[in-house]
Amino acid sequence: MTQDSQFKKGVRVLHTNKKEWGIGQILEDSNSESIHVFFEVSGEKTLQAVAADKLKVIVGVDAESLLLDNIYLPGPGKSRPMVTMAQAKLRLQELFPGGLHGEKMLQNERNYKDALCHFATQIYGRRSLEDLLQNCKYTEIVELVYSLVKHSGNNFPSLFEKIAFGNGLKAHTRSREFAEAFCAWVLPEQPTQSAFEAFAGELGYIGSAKWPILTAFRFLLHPQTDVLIKPTNLANAAEVARFEINYRSELNWLTYFSVMQFYKHVRQAIADLNPKDNIDVQNFIWCIDPDQYPS
């Protein structure tokens, strides 16, 4: 097989002398001078064609990579430098001695979210919500929904979002539709696109179609598997991690699904830090974002 036929755009490779770079993906068809590759650990590299014998084409399970499946490649001058997971781990230790389970992290980021998860479980237990729904107590469900948002602190969601959400619920005239959409969204272990779109529609009806509002409920009830979308931080982190989350401010399933993939990628990358759940993943994502804790 010739070099030109072997190293086509999209082919996955390993550098046999630089295995620490991780799996690579050819970004454009190689030519007689160079090979342009994005490695999941070290980012973009332009290799001389004479080094082609150091690249090994891989396929199947060996070639699997969430990052490369969702790679974000900004144009020249359109993005900040890539932040590797190794760099983000060092930053985590600098910002939070002891890492994900250190005292500073617990006090600043973890404990209040654990308290909110406990509060959410207490008031949104499956039996409680199902009983209310079965007995057509839609207004009570709406009141419970607002109680969690009102109870939350630490800009989670923001004060403006809380006020807008509360005002929208007070003027609400679709208690049944809202209650049914909410229960269909938060109760199942796995989210569905139909439930997402139904609840997003109800949030739009009350003028509160915001990502933190939509995602906070499932995130607190299912912290092992679900995600929180705080747009600025998440978009920044995904950009420098070079992961495409297809972000749009309008609530949409593609962005939500892509963020789920990003959380999965990060959780795999920080497995050595022993993340307890996606709360730890979300806390780490804050450390990927260079704007979150400026030096």
N, C-alpha and C positions, 0 to 999 in steps of 0.2 A: 504494500500500500504506500502510495506517495504521500509526501508531507501535505500537498495541497488537498488531496482527497481525505486525508485523515483529520486535519485540524480545521473543520468547518465551524461556522458560527453555531453556538448552542451545544457543541460537544463538551462533555465533562472530562476533566483530566486531573491527574495528580503530578506534582513535581517530585520526582524520585529523590532528589537531594534536599528538598525543602518541604517535607511532609507536614511540618508545623504550619505551613500556609493553609492547609486544609484543601478541600475539594475546590477545583477551579472550573470555570466555564469560559470557553472561547467566545469572545465578544464580536469578532468579525472574522471572516475567512482569512486565513493566514496567507502571507505572500512570501516572496523570496528573501525579504529582509527582516521581518518581525512577526511576532505572534502576540496578539493582545488578549490578555486573560484577566478575569476577575476571580480572585481566590477568596473563599468565604471568611478566612481569618485575617488575611493581610490586605485585602482590597485589590485594586487594579495594578497590573504589572504588564509592562511591555518587554517581552523577551526577544533576544536576537534569534533569528531563524536557526542559527548554528546550534542553539541549545535545544532544538526540538527533540533530540534523542533523550532528553531528561524528562519529557512529558509522557505520561502513560495514560492512554485513553481508558476510561472506566465506564461501566454501564450497570444497569440493574440496581440492586440494593446498595452496592458500593458507591453509586453516584447520587444517592438520595441526599437532598439538602433543601430545607425549607427556605433558607436565605436565597439560594440560587433560583429556586422556583418562583420567588417573589422579589427579584432583584430590582433595586432602584438605581438608575444610572443618570445622574444629572449632567447637563451640558457643561462645558468648560466655563468656569467663573460663576456658575449658577448655584453653587452649594458650598457649604463649609466642609472642611476635611472630614474624612471618615473617622469615626470613633470605633475602635475594635472592642470586642468584649473584654479582652485583657486590659485595655486602657480603662474601660469603665469599671472593672473590678478594682483596679488601683485607686480610682477616684472614690469609689465606695468606701474603701478603707481610710482614705484621707478625710472624707467628710464624716464618716460614721465608724470610729474605731470599734472593732468587734464585728463589723459587717452587718449583715441582715439581722443578727440576733444579739447585737451589742446594746448596751443600755441607752445610748443616745438615739439609736434607731427606734427602739421600743418607745421611748418617751416622745420623740418628735413625730413619728410616722405610724407606728404599729398599734400602740395600745388603744388609741381612740377609734381606730378602724375595727379592732376586735370588739370593742364595746358596742359599736354600731351593728356589727354582725349579730351579736347576742341580742340586742334590742330588736333587730329585724326578725330573728328567729322566734322571739317571744310573741311578737304581735302578728307575724305572718306565717304562723305554723300552718302546714297543709290542712289539717283538720279544721282549724279556725276559719280560714278563708273559704274552704269548701262548704262548711256549714252555713256561713253567711250568704254565700252565693246560692246555695240550695234553698234557703229561706227568703230569697229575694231582698236581702238587706243591703241593697246597693249603696245607699248613702253611707252606711257604716263602713263599708269597704273604702269608699272615697275618703272618709275621715281618717281611716288608718293609713292610707297612702300618704296623706299630707302630714300625719303625725311623725312619720320617719324623716321626711325632708325637713320639717321644722325642728326635730330633735337633733339632727346632725349638726356638727360644728366644723371648725378648722377649714372653712371655705370649701365644704364638701357636701353639696354644691355651693356655688357662690351666693352671697347675700342677695344679689340682684336676681339670680335664677330662682331662689327660694320665694322672693316676693312675687315675681311674675307667676310662678307656679301656684302659690296660694291665692292670688287674685283671680287667676283663671279658674281654679276649682270653686271659689265662692260664687262665681257667675255661671257655673256649670249647669246645664240643663239636660245632660245625657248621662245620668248616674249609672243606669243599667249598662249602657254601651261601654262606658269607661271601666266599670267594675269587671265586666266580663273580659274585656281586652286585657286589663291588668292581670287578672288571674291566669289567663291563657299564656301570658308572657312570662310571669315569674315562677309559676308552680312547677312546670316540667323540668326534669334534670337537664335536658338538652334544649336549647332554643330552636325555634323554627322560623323560617322566613315569613310565613303567614301571620304568626303571632307578633313578630317584630313589626310588620307593616300595619297591623291592626292597632297596636298600642301607639306606634308613632303617629298614626292618623288621629287618635284621640288627643295626644299631646299637641298636635297641630291645631285641633279644634279649640283648645283652651289657650292657644298662643304661647305654648311652652315646649316647643319641639327642639329641645337642646340635648346634646349628647350626654352631659353628666346626669341629667334627669332620667333619660331613657335607660342608661346603663347601670346607674347606681343600685337600683332595686335588685337586679339579678346578681350583680357583683357581691352584694352583701349577703344574699341568701345562698349563693353558690360560689364561694370564694375559691374553691378548688379548681373550678372549670371556667368561670366567666371572667369578663373583663370590664374595666372602667375606662371610659374615654373622656379624658380631660384634653380638649383639642390641641391647645398650644404646645403643652409639654409632650404629648404623644407624637404630634407631627414633627416636632424638632428631633425627638429621639429616633424616630423611624428614618428621618432624613439622614442623620449622621451615621446611623447603623446601616444605611443603604438598603432598607427594606421597604418595599412598595405597599403602602396601606390604602392606596386609592382614596385619599381623604377628600371629602366634601363636607361643607358645613351642614348641608341638608341631610336629614336622617335617611340613610339608605343601607340596604342589606350588604352590598358589596364592601363598603367601608367597614361595617361591623365584622363581617366574616374575615376580611383581611387583617383587622386588628387581632382577632382571635388567633390567626396564624402567627402574627408577630409575637404575641404573648407566648405561644407555644415554642417559637424559635428561641426567645430569650430564656425561657425556663429550661430548655435543653442546654443552652450555653452556660447557665449558672448552676447546673446540677451539683457541681462540686461545692457550692455554697450552701447546699441543703435548704432550698426554699421550701417553706411549709405549705405554701399555696400561692394563688395569684395575687394576694396582697403583697407578698414578698417580691413577686415579679414586678408589680406596679411600682413598688418602692425603688427597685433597681432601675427601672425605666427612667425614673426621675434623675438618677445619677448618670444615665447616658446623655441626657439633654444638657448641653453645655451652658444653657441659659438659666437652669433651675437653681443652681447654687454657685453663682459667679465667684471666681477667685478674688 
